[in-house]
Amino acid sequence: MAEREFSWCSEGSAKFPEVAVCIGTLNNVNVEKENDKLASLKRAVYAEVRATYDVEKLKDDPTVRAYRDFYWELGIDPTKTRPSGEALLRRVLHGSELPSISTVVDAYNLASMKTVVPMSGFDRDRLTPPFQVRFAKPNEVFTGIGMSKPMLLTDKTLLLTDADRILCIYPYRDSDYAKITMQTRQALVVGYGAPAITEQQLRDAVDTALSCIKQVTGAQTGTVKVFSSTRK
């Protein structure tokens, strides 16, 4: 993905000068409801995070703290709407399993939980570059996954968009339109940064997601690119 295919609005760059987004691509994706490779990967990652993290101390983890602080800046209460990586991790640390959606979605959710970095997955054939991080227009309409009706946004809502529509309320609610389905053959994985999250940390998180998806689906990994809010 070329630099010209992604931009930050000037207001976003000014308000969040240390934030980046990482985008990775996948080709020849074969989406299934579940398979043995995914089941094996889940067992391994669950065991890893349960051995690594203590749920009682999770709020003090530097990555968890970085996204919680960022949520407050975005006007989101992270104690009510938890950053997705943290929410997934807490679920598993409390002894539950992640929701079962599909091999691709479950795989990048495992990577998000493992790295504590919020991520999205999109069907690339439903996207229209260029992409942009920008603030919503007053009363702009958005329909997220699982929403029964559209919601109206305020001009303080940070978004990821393509040329035609909103893809995500940054960094926690994805568009229903562009979600990964059983028909998806090309995918885009997005890792959302925050202040105090390094570009290398973002890249590592997306690399982990692509590796997990490749492991369970046999997909071909493509490009991985970091887009800083201040890099021109």
N, C-alpha and C positions, 0 to 999 in steps of 0.2 A: 504494500500500500504506500503510495507516494505522499509526500508532505502536503501537496496541494489538495489531497482528498480529505484532509482533516484540519479543523481550525478551532480556536477558542474565540468567543466574542471578546471585545475589548474590555467590557465590564467584568467578565469572568477572570480575565488575565490580571486585571488590576486588583480585584478583590482576593484572588487566590493565586498569587504569583509562584507558589511552590508546589502546585498540584499538577500531576500528569495523568494521562490515560494510556493504557497499553492495549493494543489490538493484535490478536492472532487469528490466522485463517486456517481452515481445514477443507480438504477436497475429498471427494469420493466417500462421503460419510454414509454409513449404513445404520440407520436408527432402528433399534428394537425396543420392545418394552423392557426386557431384561435378558441377561444371559449369564453363563457360568463365570465368564471372565469378570464381569461386573461384580458378581457376588463375592468372588475371591478378593477383588480389589477393595470392596467395602470392608471385609473382615480385616484386611491388613491395615487400612487407614484408621478404622475405628480403634484397633489395638494401639496403633502409633500415637494417636492424639490422646487416648486415655492414659497412656504411659507418660506423656509429655506435659499435659496441662492439669491443673487443679482448679475445678470450677469455683471454689471459694476465693481463689486469688486471681481469677481471670480478668477482673476489672482493672488490675494493675499491670497487665501485660502491655508492653509499649505499643504494639499494633492495635490492640483493642482500644487503648487510651486515645491513640491518634484518631481513629474513626469516630469514637464517641465525641471527642472535642470538635471534630469537623461537623458532626451532625448538629451540635449546638449552634455552630456558625451558620448552618443552613436553615436554622429555625425548626429543627426536628428534635424532639425529646428522645434521646437514645435509650432511655429506660422504658419507654413505651413502644417505640419502633426501633428495635435493635439493628445495628449494622448486620448485613446478612451473613457474613463470615462468622461473626460472633454468635448469632442466633443458631446457626447450624452446629457450631461447636458446642454450645451449651446443651443443645438437644442430645447430642451423643454422650457428653460427659454426664448427663443425668440418667444415662442408661437406655435411652431410646435410639431408634434408627432414623436415618433421613427419609423424607418422603420419597416414594418410588414413582418416578415420572417416565423416564426413558433412559436408555444407556448413555446417551450424550449428556442430557441434563444432569443425571445422577453423577456422572463422571466429573463434570466441572463443578458441581456442588461439593464433591469430595475434595477437590483441589482448593475451593474457596474455604472450606472448613479447615483444611490442613494448614493453609497459609494465612488465614483470617482476613483475606483480601476479598471485598465484595466483587462479584463477577456477574456478567450477563452472557447469554448465548443467543445468537440470532440466526435466522435462515438468510444466508447471503443473497439468495435469489429473490428475496422480497425487499431488499434494500436498494436505495438509490443514492450513491455518493454524490457530492461530498458530505462528510459528517461534521458536526459542530457541537461544542458544548456552549450553551447559551442560557440566558434566563427566559422564562416563559413570558408571553404577552398576557396582559390582564384578560382573564376569562378564556384563555386558550383551553381547548378540550383535549382530554387524554383518557384512553381506555386501557387499563392495565390487565394483566393476566388475572383471571378469576373475578373481575369486576362485573357486576350485573348491569351497571350503567356508567356512562362517562362521568368524569369529574372535571370541574372547572378549576383552573390553576391561577395562582397569583403571580405577580411579576417578581416575586422573591424566590420562585421555584427554579432550581437549576436543572437543566435538561441535557440529555444527549439526543441529537436529532440527525436525520439524514435530510436530503433535499426536499422530501415530501411530507414527513411526519415526525412526531415524537417517538423515539425508541425507548427512552427510559427516563424516569424521574431520578436524577443522579443522587445517590448511587444505589437505589433500593427497590424500585418498582418498574418492571419491564412491560413493554407494549405487548398486548395480545396479538396484534397484527403480525409482528415479525418473529414470534416465538418459534422455537425449534419444534417440529412435528415429525411424525413417522415418514413424511414425504421429503424431509430435508436431505439434500445431497451435498450442499456446500454450507459451511457454518462460519460464523464470526464469533470469537470469544473476546469479551471486553473486561479488562481489569481496571477498577476505578481507584484512583489515587486520592490522597488527602495530604494536608501539610504533615510533615515528619515521616511520610512514607517515601522512600527513595525510589528513583527510577529503576534501579537494579532489583529492588524488592518487587516492584510491579512486574518487571520482565520475568523474574523467577516464578512468580505466581501464575502468569499466563502460560509460561513454558510447562509448568506442572499440570495445568489444565489440559493443554494440548497433548501432553504425554499420556495422561489418564484416558482421554478420549480415544487416542490412537490405540492404547492397550486394549480397550474393551470393544472397539468397533473396527479396527484395522484402517481407519481413515489416514489419509496422507496429510501431514502437517505442512503448512505453507509459511508465510511470512509472519514475523513478530516485530512490531514497531511501537516505540514509545513516543507519545506526543505531549510535550511539555506546554504548560499554559503560557510560558514566556519565550520559548524558542521560536524564532521566525524562520 
